[in-house]
Amino acid sequence: MNRREFIVAAVSAGPILSAAQQQRKVWRIGFLSSVTASSSSRNTDAFLKGMRELGYVEGKNLVIEWRFADGKLERLPGLAADLVRLKVDLIVAAASPSISAAQQATTTIPIVMATTGDPVESGFVKSLARPGGNITGLSNMSGDLGPKLFELLRSMVPELHRVAVLVTPTSTTYREISEGVQAGAQRAGVKALIFEASSPQEVENAFTMMAREKVDAVIVGASSFFAQQRNQIAELVIKYRMPSMFGNAANVEAGGLMSYGYKVTDNYERAATYVDRLFKGAKPGDMPVEQPTRFELVVNVKAAKAIGLAIPQPIMLRADEVIQ
């Protein structure tokens, strides 16, 4: 082979060698969550499923540094800083508290949001179409669902006069969900009372106060904290025989009455596609934030019986899933 032929062959082989190197690379992801590993297991399973379907397997070409704050939000900045020190290729942040901690920790490592209420309002991205920084991923629109949650709950409980709204003060959808429910309640002549909770004891106290205020039902705002406390909340709504409405089906599976919202595990599985595209050279600032297009109504018949409530037939016919 003469010199010219050698140069041509080397140039031609460049992309092939690059692709081979890309295939051999072991990618390192940091996964950051504010809740416990056990309460997040279905979501992490969905994420790993999405990664496997795209050819990424733990122990083969993928290493995941799992970091869970176990409900202690003050731990998140340290966990995020730890991932940055490890020089991970990318951080998957499970929800708003984790996204915020990752954002404070790095402006260069790509961050994929698995789920968050309003990433623009929260300051995570400049716009949904053009995030503009090192963060992209998926939103859940849970803050926009306040009027719909109230409407469905009123269909379940026609004699609704006083409705409680349980929210976490640190949630990015606190204002939207509260104002949305209040607006719907006002139009219907129903009084809405807002209760805050950010610890298990505060959840207990909130339900005690709801009982004192003689509320007829409760709408629980979407938050990673309430997802972690779903068993506690399920026990309390049954204890106080209180019809309950959620934005997350996991709360209904735990014993709540009904939910309407996006399927959380879908977001985590879809997050894998963002990871894949970023690994292949896409820039987070150029990747539009995805919003859910499918919402599900889930009803728990067993929970209804436990609080002595008959589920109206129109609700049963409309439900996407009925838990017996």
C-alpha positions in Angstrom: 0.0 0.0 0.0 1.5 3.4 -1.0 1.3 6.5 1.2 -1.7 8.0 -0.5 -3.7 4.7 -0.2 -2.8 4.5 3.5 -4.1 8.0 4.2 -7.3 7.4 2.3 -7.9 4.1 4.2 -7.2 5.7 7.5 -9.6 8.6 6.9 -12.3 6.2 5.7 -11.9 4.0 8.7 -12.2 7.0 11.1 -16.0 6.9 11.6 -15.9 3.1 12.0 -13.3 3.2 14.6 -15.1 6.0 16.4 -18.4 4.0 16.4 -16.5 1.0 17.7 -14.9 3.1 20.5 -18.4 4.5 21.3 -19.7 1.0 21.6 -16.9 -0.2 23.9 -17.2 2.8 26.2 -18.6 2.1 29.7 -21.0 5.0 30.5 -21.4 6.3 34.0 -24.7 7.8 35.1 -25.5 9.5 38.4 -29.1 8.8 39.5 -30.3 11.3 42.1 -33.6 11.0 44.1 -35.0 12.6 47.2 -36.9 9.5 48.3 -35.9 6.0 49.4 -34.7 3.4 47.0 -37.6 1.1 47.9 -40.3 3.7 47.3 -38.7 4.5 44.0 -38.1 0.9 42.8 -40.9 0.8 40.2 -39.5 4.0 38.6 -35.9 2.9 38.6 -37.0 -0.5 37.2 -38.8 1.4 34.4 -35.7 3.5 33.7 -33.4 0.4 33.6 -35.9 -1.2 31.2 -35.7 1.8 28.9 -31.9 1.7 29.0 -31.8 -2.1 28.3 -34.0 -1.7 25.3 -31.5 0.9 23.9 -28.6 -1.4 24.5 -27.3 -0.2 27.8 -26.8 -2.9 30.5 -25.5 -2.4 34.0 -22.2 -4.3 34.5 -21.6 -4.4 30.8 -21.5 -0.9 29.2 -23.2 1.0 32.0 -22.4 2.0 35.6 -25.1 3.8 37.6 -24.2 5.6 40.8 -27.4 5.5 42.8 -28.0 8.3 45.3 -31.1 8.4 47.4 -31.8 11.1 50.1 -34.3 8.9 51.9 -36.8 11.9 52.2 -34.1 14.2 53.8 -34.0 17.0 51.3 -31.0 18.6 53.1 -28.9 15.6 51.9 -29.5 16.3 48.2 -26.8 19.0 47.7 -24.1 16.8 49.1 -25.2 13.8 47.1 -25.3 15.9 43.9 -21.8 17.2 44.7 -20.6 13.7 45.2 -21.8 12.7 41.7 -20.0 15.7 40.2 -16.8 14.7 42.0 -17.1 11.2 40.4 -17.2 12.9 37.0 -20.3 11.0 35.8 -21.2 11.4 32.1 -24.7 12.5 33.0 -27.1 12.9 35.9 -30.7 11.7 35.9 -32.6 13.7 38.5 -35.8 12.0 39.7 -38.0 15.1 40.6 -37.9 18.8 41.3 -35.8 18.7 44.6 -33.2 16.5 42.9 -33.2 18.6 39.8 -32.6 21.7 41.8 -29.7 20.1 43.7 -28.1 18.9 40.5 -28.5 22.3 38.9 -26.7 23.9 41.8 -23.9 21.3 41.6 -23.0 21.6 37.9 -23.5 23.7 34.8 -21.6 21.4 32.5 -22.7 17.8 33.2 -26.0 17.1 31.3 -29.0 16.6 33.6 -32.1 14.7 32.5 -35.3 15.5 34.4 -37.3 12.3 34.9 -40.3 14.3 36.1 -41.2 17.8 37.3 -44.2 20.0 37.4 -43.2 23.3 35.7 -39.5 23.3 34.7 -39.8 26.9 33.2 -41.4 28.4 36.4 -38.8 26.5 38.5 -36.0 28.0 36.5 -34.6 24.7 35.3 -35.0 25.6 31.6 -35.5 28.7 29.6 -38.4 27.3 27.6 -39.9 23.9 26.9 -38.9 24.1 23.2 -35.4 25.4 23.8 -34.1 24.6 27.3 -30.9 26.5 26.6 -28.6 25.1 29.3 -27.4 21.7 30.6 -30.9 20.5 31.6 -33.6 18.8 29.6 -36.0 15.9 30.0 -39.7 15.4 30.9 -42.4 17.4 32.6 -45.6 16.0 34.1 -48.0 19.0 34.0 -49.4 18.0 37.4 -49.8 21.6 38.4 -52.3 22.1 35.6 -54.6 19.3 36.8 -56.2 21.0 39.8 -59.6 21.8 38.2 -59.8 18.3 36.7 -59.0 16.6 40.0 -61.7 18.6 41.7 -64.2 17.9 38.9 -63.6 14.1 39.2 -63.7 14.1 42.9 -67.0 16.0 42.9 -68.4 13.4 40.5 -67.4 10.7 43.0 -68.8 12.8 46.0 -71.8 14.8 44.8 -72.5 16.1 48.3 -69.2 17.9 48.5 -69.3 21.1 50.6 -65.7 21.3 52.0 -62.7 20.0 50.2 -59.1 19.8 51.6 -56.0 20.3 49.5 -52.9 18.7 50.9 -49.7 20.1 49.5 -46.0 20.1 50.2 -44.6 23.7 50.6 -41.4 22.9 48.6 -43.3 21.4 45.6 -42.9 23.4 42.4 -46.7 22.8 41.7 -47.9 24.1 45.1 -49.4 27.3 43.8 -50.8 25.8 40.6 -52.6 22.9 42.3 -53.9 25.0 45.2 -55.2 27.8 42.9 -56.6 25.3 40.4 -58.7 23.5 43.0 -59.8 26.7 44.7 -61.0 28.1 41.3 -63.0 25.0 40.6 -64.4 24.8 44.1 -65.4 28.5 44.0 -67.4 28.0 40.8 -69.2 25.0 42.3 -69.9 26.8 45.6 -67.5 24.5 47.6 -65.1 25.7 50.2 -61.5 24.7 49.7 -59.1 24.5 52.6 -55.3 24.3 52.1 -53.2 22.1 54.4 -49.4 21.9 54.2 -47.2 18.9 55.2 -43.5 18.1 54.6 -42.9 15.5 57.3 -44.8 12.3 58.4 -45.9 14.1 61.6 -47.2 17.1 59.7 -49.2 14.7 57.5 -50.7 13.2 60.6 -51.5 16.7 62.0 -53.0 17.8 58.7 -55.5 14.9 58.7 -56.4 15.6 62.3 -57.1 19.2 61.4 -59.2 18.1 58.3 -61.4 16.0 60.6 -61.8 19.0 62.9 -62.8 21.2 60.0 -65.3 18.5 58.9 -64.0 18.3 55.3 -65.8 15.9 53.0 -62.9 14.8 50.9 -59.2 15.5 50.2 -57.1 16.2 47.1 -53.5 15.3 47.6 -51.0 17.3 45.4 -48.3 15.5 43.5 -44.9 15.4 45.1 -42.1 13.0 45.7 -42.7 13.3 49.4 -46.3 12.2 49.2 -45.3 9.4 46.9 -42.9 8.2 49.6 -45.6 8.5 52.3 -48.3 6.8 50.3 -48.9 4.0 52.8 -49.3 6.5 55.7 -51.7 8.6 53.7 -53.7 5.6 52.6 -54.1 4.5 56.3 -55.2 8.0 57.3 -57.9 8.4 54.6 -59.3 5.1 55.7 -59.1 6.0 59.3 -61.0 9.2 58.8 -63.3 7.6 56.1 -62.3 10.4 53.8 -62.7 10.1 49.9 -59.3 10.9 48.4 -58.1 12.1 45.0 -54.4 11.9 43.8 -52.4 12.8 40.8 -50.4 9.6 41.1 -51.7 6.0 40.7 -49.2 4.7 43.2 -51.2 6.3 46.0 -54.4 4.5 44.8 -52.6 1.2 44.7 -51.5 1.8 48.3 -55.1 2.3 49.3 -56.3 5.7 48.2 -59.6 6.1 46.4 -58.9 7.5 43.0 -56.2 9.2 40.9 -56.0 11.1 37.6 -52.7 11.9 36.0 -49.8 10.7 33.8 -48.3 7.3 34.3 -45.1 8.0 36.3 -43.2 4.9 35.1 -43.7 6.1 31.5 -41.7 9.2 32.2 -38.8 7.2 33.7 -38.7 4.8 30.8 -38.8 7.7 28.3 -35.9 9.4 30.2 -33.7 6.6 28.8 -34.2 8.0 25.3 -32.9 11.4 26.4 -29.8 9.7 28.0 -29.2 7.7 24.7 -29.4 10.9 22.6 -27.1 12.8 24.9 -24.6 9.9 24.8 -24.7 10.1 21.0 -23.8 13.7 21.0 -27.0 15.7 21.3 -26.9 19.0 23.4 -29.3 19.2 26.3 -30.0 22.9 25.5 -31.3 21.9 22.1 -33.6 19.0 23.2 -37.2 20.1 23.8 -38.8 19.1 27.2 -41.4 16.4 26.7 -44.9 16.6 28.2 -47.2 13.7 28.9 -49.9 13.0 26.3 -51.7 10.2 28.1 -53.6 10.5 31.4 -55.2 7.7 33.3 -58.1 7.5 35.8 -57.6 4.8 38.4 -60.2 3.8 41.0 -59.8 1.6 44.0 -63.1 -0.4 44.8 -61.7 -1.9 48.0 -60.8 1.6 49.3 -64.3 2.8 48.5 -65.8 -0.1 50.5 -63.5 0.6 53.4 -64.9 4.2 53.7 -68.5 3.2 53.0 -68.7 4.9 49.6 -70.5 3.6 46.5 -68.7 4.5 43.3 -71.0 6.0 40.7 -71.4 4.0 37.5 -70.2 6.8 35.2 -66.9 6.8 37.1 -66.5 3.1 36.8 -67.2 3.2 33.1 -64.7 6.0 32.6 -61.9 4.4 34.6 -58.8 3.2 32.8 -58.0 0.9 35.7 -60.1 -0.5 38.5 -58.4 -2.0 41.5 -60.6 -4.6 43.2 
